[in-house]
Amino acid sequence: LNPANMRYNYEYDANISKGLYLVGTVYGETQKTGHWDKSFLYFPQYIGNSIREKIDEIFPDNAAFFMKALLTGDKNEYYAEHEDLSCAMGIAGLSHVVAVSGMHVAFLVGFLQLILGKNRKTALGCIMLVWLFVIMVGAPASAVRAGVMQTLILMAPLFKRENDGITSLSFALALILVFNPFACGNIGLQLSFAAMAGIVLFGDKIYPWLKEKFNTETLLLCYTLGICASSASVFIFSFPVAALHFGYVSAMSLFSNVLCLWAITLLFCGGYLSCAIGY
């Protein structure tokens, strides 16, 4: 075991910001003993493994690796065997589509509410499924943050309260920092909350303005304008954070997201639907 704040004899705070204080190295072969694979503790992982096996079965090889990353957060094949694609998506500002985050959780909740309707029972069911999804994908910090924020949004109708974006966002951040104050130094957390703050503060203002300018009620065009409004809102606060940490910002990211997010929505919802039919 070694301290997680040291790397190559230099202080390194990225692990601390994720709540990791020790790094362990295992020597020799490892064996898993003492638990049944389908026990309650392993149930979310069992579901994730089952979905990955089904993806391999129903999708061709040139699509399965991407669907695994999108639906289950498993990016091993995506990074190991398809470096050109991962590099191209990074340049285009689309890397976030395979990093499980608030977008994926929002897709999941939106898909369920579309099928089951928006009511208190659906909200309760969505909360349970959101956390099953978060654990299934390995509970990375980005997914946990998204789960906390989405849970707070869904809890409003359960307690017959009106949802307030700023209150939900602030409470989610406070809750995360109570458990790990160092999390405020995490780049992913800063980008996530910057993006959400942009959507909460400007999304509801930009979208009506665009609808008025285009003077339309067409479903497809309204959906496109909604994506444009969300992308622009995210860009407002995430742009300076990304520039500060990485030293550059993808100039085409705003346009590439507008052009591609509709397809990512269909792939995410359609991918799970395909797996369900495959079973």
N, C-alpha and C positions, 0 to 999 in steps of 0.2 A: 504494500500500500504506500502511495506517495501523495503528498499534498497536491490538490488540484490547481492551486494558484501558481505553480511553478511549471515552466516548460522550457527545456533546453537551458536551464539555469537562469531564466528570466521570469519576472513576475508576469502572470497571465490571468486576467480576470474574467475571461469569457465563461469558464466553467463555473465560477462562483455565482455569476449572474443567472446561471441555469439551476442553481441550488445543488451543485456538485462540489463536494469538499475533499473527497478522496478519489484517487484513481487507482484501481486494482489491476494487477497483471496476473493472469493464471498461467502456470507452467504445467505442461503435461496434458494428458487427455482428460476431458470432462465427461461426467455421466450425470444424467438427470434421474433421480430415484425418488420413491416415496409418494408420488402423486399420480392419480389417474388422469390421463390427458383430457378427458371430458368432464373433469370436476368443475365445480362452480368457479374456482380461482382461475382456471385456464379457459373458461367458456368464451370470453371475447377473442382470445388468441386462436381458439379452435375455429371460430366463425371466420376470422381473417384468413387462416390457412385454407379453409374450405373454399372461400371466395377466390383466392389466388389459384387454387387447383381448377376451379370452374372456368376462370379466365383463360388459363392455358388450354382448356378443352374446347372452348367455343370461339376464341379469337385467333387469327393467324399470328405467326411469330413476329411479324413486323408491326403488330399492334398490341400484342399481349403485354409487353414490357411497359408500355405507356399506360395502359389501362390499370395495371397493378399499382403503378405510382399514383395515378389519379384517384382510384377507388379505395385503396388500402394503405397508401403511404409507403409502400415497399419500393424504394428507388435503387436497390442494388443493381439490377440489370440495366436500368436507365443510365446510371453513371458509369458502370463497369464496361458495358458493351456498346454504348451509343454516345460516345463523347462528342461527336460532331453535332448531334441533335441538341444535347444539353448546352453546348457552347452557343449554338445558334439561337436557342430560346433565351439564353442569358443576354445576348446582344440585343435581341428584340424586346427585352423587358417582360418576358412571359414565363420566367422560371417559377414564379409564384403559383402557377396552376398545378404543379406537382408537389408543392410543399403544403401539406395539410394545414389549413388555416381557417379563418373566419369565412372565407368564400365557400369552402367545401361544406362547412356546417350550415351556412345559410342556404346552399343548394339543397341539402338534405331536408332541412325544415320546410323550405318552400315546396319541395316535391311532395312531402307528406301532407302538408296543409292543402295542396292542390287536390290530392286524392280524398282526404278525409274531411276537409273543410276547416274553418277557423272557429274553434270553440274551446271550452275549458278542458274537456276530455282529451282533445287532440293536443293541446298545449302540454298536458301532463305526460302523454305518450311521447311527444317530441323530446321532452326533457330527458326521459329515460333512454330513448334511442340515441340522443346526442352523446350521452356519456358512455353508452355501449360502443358507439363509433369512435369516440376519443380513446378509449382503452384499447379497442381493436387495432387502431393504427399505431399503438405503442405509446400513447400519451406523451408526445413531444410537447415542449413548452408552448409552441404556437397553437396546437390543438386544444390544450388545457385552457389557454387564454380565451380562445374562441368559444369553448364550452361554457366558461363562466359568463361571458358576455351574452351569449344566446340564452342561457338559462335565466338570467335576470330579465331579459326582454320577454321571455315566455311566461315568467312568473306574474307579470302585471295582470293579465286577465284572470289568473287563478285567484288573486286577491282582490279582483274587481277594481283594479287601479289603472289609471291611464299611464301608458309607458312614456317615460321621458328619457330621451337619448343621452343627454349630458349626465343625468343622475345615474343611469345604468352604467355608462362608460366610467364615470368617476368611482362608483362603488366597486366595479370589477377591478380597476387598477388598485384601489385601496386594499381589496381582499388579497390580491396577488402579493402586494408589498408587505402585508402583515406577516405572511408566511416566509417571504424572502425579500428583505429590503434591498439586497444587492441586485435584484431583478431589474431595477430601473436602469442599470448599465448595460442590459442586454439589447443588442441592435435590433433583433427580431421584435422584441416588445415595443421598442420605440417606433419602429416602422408600422407595427400593427395598430397601435393606439393613435399614431399620426394619421394613418389612413382612415380609421374609424371616426376620428374627430373631424376630419374633412367631410366625410359623408354625413355625419350628424349635423354639422353646422351649415354646410353649403348644398348638400344633395337635394333637399326639399325646396331650395330656392332656385337652383339651376334648372331642374327638370321642368317646373311650371313655365319658366321663362322660355325654354326651348320649345315647349308645346305651343306657347302663344306665338312665337316667331314663325313656326312651321304651320300653325293653324290646322292641326290634324288630330283625329281620333282613331286613325287606322292602327290596329293592334301591332302589326309588324313595325311600323315606323315609331310608335310610342315605345316599344321595347328597345329599339335601337337608340332612341333619344335617352331612355333610362340608363342604358349602358354608357352612353357618352357623358351623361351627368355624373354617374358614379365614378367613372374613370377620371374626369376632370376634378371632382371633389377629392378623390384619393391623392391626386397629383399635387394639390395645393400645399399640403403639409409634409407628405412623404418625400417630395423633391428636395427640400433643403436637408432633411435628415440623411437621405441617401448620398447627396453630394458631400456632406460633412464626413461620413464614415468611409465611403468608397472612392471619393475623389472624382467621380464621374456620374452622369445620369444618362440613361438611354433616351435620346431625343425622340426615337420612334415609338417608345413604350405606350404613349397615350393613344396613338393611332393603331398600333398592333393590338392593343386590348379591345378597342372598339370593334376591330375587324374580327377578332377571334373569340371573345368571351361568349357570344351566343352559341358557338360550336362547343365550347367547353361545358356549357350548361347542358346541352343535349347529350354530350358524351357521358357526363357524370350520371344524369338521371337515366339515360338509355342504357348505360353500362350495368347499373344495378338491376334494371328491368330485364335486361338480357340474361343476367345471371339467375334471376328468379325464374324466368321461363326455362332456362337450361336445367335447373333442378327438377 
